[in-house]
Amino acid sequence: MKKLLFLSIALLSLAACSSDDDNTPVPEVPSVGSTLSASVGGQNQPNQLYLDLSAGESKSVNRASWDFGFSSAADFRVIINGSVKMAVKKLETSDITLPQVIDIKVIAGGGETAASNGYVDNPTGVLAGAGAGVGTAIAEISATDADNKVYLVNLGFAVSNVKPAVGGVEVDGAARGWKKVRILRSGNGYKIQYADLTSTTFTEKVISKDADFNFSFFSLTSGNTVSVEPAKTKWDLNFTVFTNYLNMGSGDVTYGYSDFITSNSKGGTQVYQVLVATGGSYADFTKAKVVEDSFKASLTDQRMIGANWRNGGGQNGSLPSIRTDRFYVVKDAAGNYYKVKFLTMTNDAGERGYVTLEYAILK
């Protein structure tokens, strides 16, 4: 796994001395913590970065390197790549040899498409649902082949190479085009059929489930499975461009976010936010102050950190900045507790996509 973490402050562990006849419990002394860098590659944010707090390791992948993720869970669910603003629409036919045409309404992330259209995956990360913006955009894959319809697929955007103004981002490059796709079961795995919209023939590939991973990922460009997420017990946080829901006054719409952070809820990672005004400072926060009940929301929503850790900027010419009035408590799949706070979201030149954070294990 590629090392991207640069430790700059050693973990501190201090023990108080006591006399032989002093039975007073030794109080827990807060740890200062370690700082690390979590770069997603700058203002175009080309990478998705996965952090494993316990191992001090990370994995970085180009966010345009995959299109579909096939769930390894007991059900048969498929996700689309929201980091490039993919969108899909279920058609009425199960015959992929029929020519199809572009539907310009099938888009994601522009703030113009109602979430209830069901063109994107629900951003909570919960896979189950009946469509209309709940669950995955692609319906659960049926054991009955005839029930599995063809999908019109907007592949979203390539990673931009345009340099934005300082403090801004430019994540959307050229449009990646359209495909038609149909997915079926194949034993305990999946079978994907895909083609250009006007084609009367198609390519077919089989994708197996892997119990060590949340998903098996597939690229239409390469026609192969690709390595994206680490094993499900080997990462905690994902830094990424993200397609979210946002209520702009008349219901939820799909909206693209940069500098977004999700948690590995499917792998067992749990998170909650602490506001300094009510929960005390990061420096003084100890394991004794952890509120277990506060983790519950993260069991069914991967966005507990999301964009809440920073100010987006843009209003009155303001630049994006870290919110210093909060930090986060992370519980990993092994039961380790950490406190995490964010220090910067830019490099020395003021360019976004260069996050640094501080974290410490709570014992």
C-alpha positions as CSV (number, residue, x, y, z in Angstrom):
1,M,0.0,0.0,0.0
2,K,1.4,3.4,-1.0
3,K,2.8,5.5,1.8
4,L,1.5,9.0,1.7
5,L,1.4,9.8,5.3
6,F,4.2,11.9,6.8
7,L,4.3,11.8,10.5
8,S,5.6,15.0,12.0
9,I,4.7,14.8,15.7
10,A,5.3,11.7,17.7
11,L,2.4,10.3,19.8
12,L,2.9,11.3,23.4
13,S,2.2,8.9,26.3
14,L,2.8,10.4,29.8
15,A,2.4,8.5,33.0
16,A,2.1,10.2,36.4
17,C,4.1,8.9,39.3
18,S,2.6,7.9,42.6
19,S,3.8,6.7,46.0
20,D,3.4,3.1,47.1
21,D,0.5,4.0,49.4
22,D,-1.3,6.2,46.9
23,N,-4.2,4.3,45.3
24,T,-5.6,7.3,43.4
25,P,-6.2,6.3,39.8
26,V,-3.8,7.9,37.3
27,P,-5.8,10.3,35.1
28,E,-5.7,9.8,31.3
29,V,-3.4,12.4,29.8
30,P,-4.5,13.6,26.3
31,S,-2.2,12.9,23.4
32,V,-1.1,15.7,21.2
33,G,-1.2,13.5,18.2
34,S,0.3,13.1,14.8
35,T,-0.1,15.2,11.7
36,L,-0.4,13.7,8.2
37,S,-0.9,14.8,4.6
38,A,-3.8,13.6,2.6
39,S,-3.4,15.0,-0.9
40,V,-5.9,14.3,-3.6
41,G,-3.6,15.8,-6.2
42,G,-4.4,19.5,-6.2
43,Q,-7.0,21.8,-7.6
44,N,-8.3,19.3,-10.2
45,Q,-8.5,16.7,-7.4
46,P,-7.7,13.7,-9.7
47,N,-7.4,11.2,-7.0
48,Q,-9.5,9.4,-4.4
49,L,-7.4,8.8,-1.2
50,Y,-8.1,6.1,1.3
51,L,-6.7,6.4,4.8
52,D,-6.1,3.6,7.3
53,L,-5.5,5.3,10.7
54,S,-4.4,2.2,12.6
55,A,-1.7,1.3,10.1
56,G,-0.7,4.9,9.1
57,E,-1.1,4.0,5.5
58,S,-3.0,5.2,2.5
59,K,-3.9,4.3,-1.1
60,S,-4.5,6.7,-3.9
61,V,-6.3,5.9,-7.2
62,N,-7.3,8.1,-10.1
63,R,-11.0,8.7,-9.7
64,A,-11.7,8.2,-13.4
65,S,-10.2,4.7,-13.3
66,W,-13.5,2.9,-12.6
67,D,-17.2,3.0,-13.6
68,F,-19.1,0.5,-11.5
69,G,-18.7,-1.1,-8.1
70,F,-20.2,-4.6,-7.6
71,S,-21.2,-5.2,-4.0
72,S,-19.7,-8.3,-2.2
73,A,-22.6,-8.4,0.3
74,A,-25.3,-11.0,0.3
75,D,-27.5,-8.9,-2.0
76,F,-26.7,-8.0,-5.6
77,R,-26.2,-4.2,-5.7
78,V,-24.1,-2.1,-8.1
79,I,-22.9,1.4,-7.6
80,I,-21.9,4.0,-10.1
81,N,-18.9,6.4,-9.9
82,G,-20.2,9.6,-8.4
83,S,-16.8,11.2,-8.2
84,V,-17.0,11.8,-12.0
85,K,-20.7,12.6,-11.9
86,M,-22.0,9.5,-13.6
87,A,-25.7,9.1,-14.0
88,V,-27.9,6.3,-15.2
89,K,-31.5,5.9,-16.3
90,K,-33.4,2.6,-16.4
91,L,-35.0,1.9,-19.7
92,E,-38.1,-0.2,-20.4
93,T,-36.3,-2.9,-22.4
94,S,-34.2,-5.8,-21.4
95,D,-32.8,-6.1,-24.9
96,I,-29.4,-4.5,-25.1
97,T,-29.1,-5.0,-28.8
98,L,-31.7,-2.3,-29.4
99,P,-30.2,1.1,-30.4
100,Q,-30.6,3.9,-27.9
101,V,-30.3,7.7,-27.9
102,I,-28.8,10.2,-25.5
103,D,-31.1,11.8,-22.9
104,I,-29.7,15.1,-21.9
105,K,-31.8,15.2,-18.8
106,V,-29.8,12.2,-17.3
107,I,-27.1,14.3,-15.6
108,A,-25.7,14.5,-12.1
109,G,-24.2,17.2,-9.9
110,G,-25.4,20.4,-11.5
111,G,-28.0,21.3,-8.9
112,E,-30.7,21.0,-11.6
113,T,-31.6,17.3,-11.4
114,A,-34.1,16.2,-8.7
115,A,-32.7,13.5,-6.5
116,S,-36.1,11.7,-6.8
117,N,-35.3,11.0,-10.5
118,G,-33.0,8.3,-9.2
119,Y,-30.2,8.9,-11.7
120,V,-27.5,8.7,-9.0
121,D,-26.8,6.5,-5.9
122,N,-28.1,7.7,-2.6
123,P,-25.2,9.6,-1.0
124,T,-25.7,8.0,2.4
125,G,-24.0,4.9,1.0
126,V,-27.0,2.7,1.9
127,L,-27.5,0.4,-1.0
128,A,-31.0,-0.9,-0.3
129,G,-34.0,1.0,-1.6
130,A,-36.7,1.0,-4.2
131,G,-35.3,3.7,-6.5
132,A,-36.5,7.3,-6.8
133,G,-33.4,8.5,-5.1
134,V,-33.4,5.8,-2.4
135,G,-30.7,3.1,-2.6
136,T,-28.6,2.5,-5.7
137,A,-29.5,4.1,-9.0
138,I,-29.3,0.6,-10.6
139,A,-32.0,-1.6,-9.2
140,E,-31.0,-4.7,-7.3
141,I,-29.9,-7.3,-9.8
142,S,-32.6,-9.9,-10.1
143,A,-32.2,-13.7,-10.3
144,T,-34.7,-13.6,-13.2
145,D,-32.7,-12.4,-16.2
146,A,-35.8,-10.9,-17.9
147,D,-36.3,-8.5,-15.0
148,N,-32.9,-6.9,-15.4
149,K,-33.4,-3.9,-17.7
150,V,-31.0,-2.0,-19.9
151,Y,-29.6,1.3,-18.4
152,L,-28.7,4.5,-20.3
153,V,-25.4,5.5,-18.8
154,N,-24.0,9.1,-18.8
155,L,-20.3,8.4,-18.0
156,G,-19.8,11.9,-16.5
157,F,-16.6,13.9,-16.9
158,A,-12.9,13.2,-17.2
159,V,-10.6,14.8,-14.7
160,S,-10.0,18.4,-15.7
161,N,-6.5,19.7,-16.5
162,V,-7.5,23.4,-16.4
163,K,-5.8,25.4,-13.7
164,P,-8.4,27.4,-11.7
165,A,-7.8,30.6,-9.7
166,V,-6.1,30.2,-6.4
167,G,-8.5,28.8,-3.8
168,G,-10.8,27.4,-6.5
169,V,-11.2,24.0,-8.0
170,E,-11.7,22.7,-11.6
171,V,-12.7,19.0,-11.4
172,D,-14.8,18.5,-14.5
173,G,-13.0,17.9,-17.8
174,A,-14.3,16.7,-21.1
175,A,-17.5,14.7,-21.2
176,R,-16.8,10.9,-21.1
177,G,-19.7,10.0,-23.3
178,W,-22.5,7.5,-23.1
179,K,-23.0,3.7,-23.0
180,K,-25.9,1.3,-22.6
181,V,-25.4,-1.3,-19.9
182,R,-27.3,-4.4,-18.6
183,I,-26.3,-6.3,-15.5
184,L,-27.3,-9.9,-14.6
185,R,-26.4,-12.4,-11.9
186,S,-23.8,-15.1,-12.7
187,G,-23.8,-17.7,-9.9
188,N,-22.8,-15.8,-6.8
189,G,-21.3,-13.0,-8.9
190,Y,-22.4,-10.7,-11.7
191,K,-22.4,-10.5,-15.5
192,I,-22.1,-7.0,-17.2
193,Q,-23.2,-6.4,-20.8
194,Y,-22.2,-3.1,-22.4
195,A,-22.1,-1.4,-25.7
196,D,-22.2,2.0,-27.6
197,L,-25.7,3.4,-27.9
198,T,-26.2,2.5,-31.5
199,S,-24.5,-0.9,-31.4
200,T,-26.5,-4.0,-32.1
201,T,-23.9,-6.2,-30.4
202,F,-22.4,-6.0,-26.9
203,T,-19.4,-7.0,-24.8
204,E,-20.0,-9.3,-21.8
205,K,-17.8,-9.8,-18.7
206,V,-18.2,-11.7,-15.5
207,I,-17.3,-10.1,-12.1
208,S,-16.9,-12.2,-9.0
209,K,-17.6,-11.1,-5.5
210,D,-14.7,-10.9,-3.1
211,A,-15.6,-11.1,0.6
212,D,-12.4,-9.2,1.7
213,F,-13.6,-6.1,-0.1
214,N,-16.8,-4.0,0.0
215,F,-16.9,-3.9,-3.8
216,S,-15.3,-5.3,-7.0
217,F,-14.7,-2.4,-9.4
218,F,-15.0,-2.5,-13.1
219,S,-13.8,-0.2,-15.9
220,L,-15.6,0.0,-19.2
221,T,-12.5,1.6,-20.8
222,S,-10.2,-1.3,-19.9
223,G,-12.9,-4.0,-19.9
224,N,-11.5,-5.4,-16.7
225,T,-11.8,-5.2,-13.0
226,V,-9.6,-2.6,-11.3
227,S,-8.1,-2.1,-7.9
228,V,-9.8,0.8,-6.1
229,E,-10.7,0.5,-2.4
230,P,-8.3,-1.3,-0.1
231,A,-9.7,-4.4,1.7
232,K,-12.7,-3.4,3.8
233,T,-10.9,-3.7,7.1
234,K,-7.9,-1.7,5.8
235,W,-9.3,1.8,5.5
236,D,-11.3,4.3,7.5
237,L,-11.7,7.6,5.5
238,N,-12.0,8.4,1.8
239,F,-11.1,11.9,0.4
240,T,-12.9,12.4,-2.9
241,V,-15.0,14.5,-5.3
242,F,-18.6,13.4,-4.5
243,T,-22.1,13.6,-5.8
244,N,-24.3,14.6,-2.9
245,Y,-27.9,15.6,-2.4
246,L,-28.6,19.2,-1.5
247,N,-31.9,20.9,-0.6
248,M,-32.0,24.2,-2.4
249,G,-35.5,25.2,-1.3
250,S,-37.7,22.9,-3.3
251,G,-36.5,19.5,-2.5
252,D,-33.3,17.5,-2.8
253,V,-31.2,17.9,-6.0
254,T,-28.0,16.3,-7.0
255,Y,-24.9,18.5,-6.3
256,G,-21.2,18.0,-6.9
257,Y,-18.8,18.6,-4.0
258,S,-15.0,18.8,-3.9
259,D,-13.0,18.2,-0.8
260,F,-15.5,15.7,0.5
261,I,-14.8,12.9,3.1
262,T,-16.7,9.7,3.5
263,S,-16.3,7.0,6.1
264,N,-16.0,3.2,5.6
265,S,-19.5,2.5,7.0
266,K,-19.7,-0.8,5.2
267,G,-16.4,-2.0,6.6
268,G,-17.4,-1.0,10.2
269,T,-15.9,2.5,10.6
270,Q,-18.0,4.8,12.8
271,V,-17.7,8.6,13.1
272,Y,-19.3,11.5,14.9
273,Q,-18.6,15.2,15.1
274,V,-17.7,17.1,18.2
275,L,-18.3,20.9,18.5
276,V,-15.8,22.5,20.8
277,A,-18.5,24.7,22.3
278,T,-20.3,21.8,23.7
279,G,-17.8,18.9,23.7
280,G,-14.6,20.6,24.8
281,S,-11.3,21.1,23.0
282,Y,-9.5,18.6,20.8
283,A,-6.5,18.7,23.1
284,D,-8.4,17.8,26.2
285,F,-10.6,15.1,24.6
286,T,-10.0,11.7,26.0
287,K,-11.5,8.2,25.6
288,A,-13.6,8.8,28.7
289,K,-15.4,11.5,26.8
290,V,-16.5,9.3,23.9
291,V,-20.3,9.2,23.6
292,E,-21.1,5.8,22.0
293,D,-24.6,6.7,21.1
294,S,-23.3,9.5,18.9
295,F,-21.9,6.9,16.5
296,K,-25.3,5.6,15.5
297,A,-26.0,8.0,12.7
298,S,-22.8,6.9,10.9
299,L,-24.0,3.3,10.7
300,T,-26.3,4.3,7.9
301,D,-24.7,7.5,6.6
302,Q,-21.1,7.7,5.3
303,R,-21.2,11.6,5.3
304,M,-20.6,12.4,8.9
305,I,-17.5,14.3,8.0
306,G,-18.6,15.1,4.4
307,A,-18.1,18.8,3.7
308,N,-18.8,19.8,7.3
309,W,-15.1,20.1,8.1
310,R,-14.5,23.1,5.9
311,N,-16.0,26.4,4.6
312,G,-16.5,26.3,0.9
313,G,-15.7,30.0,0.3
314,G,-17.0,31.9,-2.6
315,Q,-19.3,34.3,-0.7
316,N,-18.0,37.9,-0.9
317,G,-14.8,36.7,-2.5
318,S,-13.9,34.6,0.6
319,L,-11.5,31.7,0.2
320,P,-12.2,28.2,1.5
321,S,-11.0,27.5,5.0
322,I,-11.0,24.9,7.8
323,R,-13.7,25.0,10.4
324,T,-11.8,25.2,13.7
325,D,-14.8,24.9,15.9
326,R,-15.1,21.1,15.5
327,F,-13.3,17.8,15.3
328,Y,-14.2,14.2,14.8
329,V,-14.2,10.9,16.7
330,V,-13.5,7.8,14.6
331,K,-14.0,4.2,15.7
332,D,-12.5,1.7,13.3
333,A,-13.6,-1.9,12.6
334,A,-11.1,-3.2,15.2
335,G,-12.6,-1.1,17.9
336,N,-9.8,1.5,18.1
337,Y,-10.8,5.1,18.9
338,Y,-9.3,8.2,17.4
339,K,-9.8,11.9,17.5
340,V,-9.3,13.7,14.3
341,K,-9.1,17.4,13.4
342,F,-8.3,19.2,10.2
343,L,-5.4,21.7,9.9
344,T,-5.3,22.9,6.3
345,M,-7.0,22.3,3.0
346,T,-4.5,24.0,0.8
347,N,-0.7,24.0,0.1
348,D,1.6,27.0,0.8
349,A,0.5,28.5,-2.5
350,G,-3.1,28.5,-1.5
351,E,-4.1,25.7,-3.9
352,R,-6.8,23.3,-2.8
353,G,-6.6,19.5,-2.7
354,Y,-3.8,19.4,-0.1
355,V,-5.3,18.4,3.2
356,T,-3.4,18.0,6.4
357,L,-5.0,16.6,9.6
358,E,-4.0,15.7,13.1
359,Y,-5.1,12.5,14.8
360,A,-4.4,10.6,18.0
361,I,-5.5,7.2,19.3
362,L,-7.6,7.3,22.4
363,K,-6.6,4.7,25.1
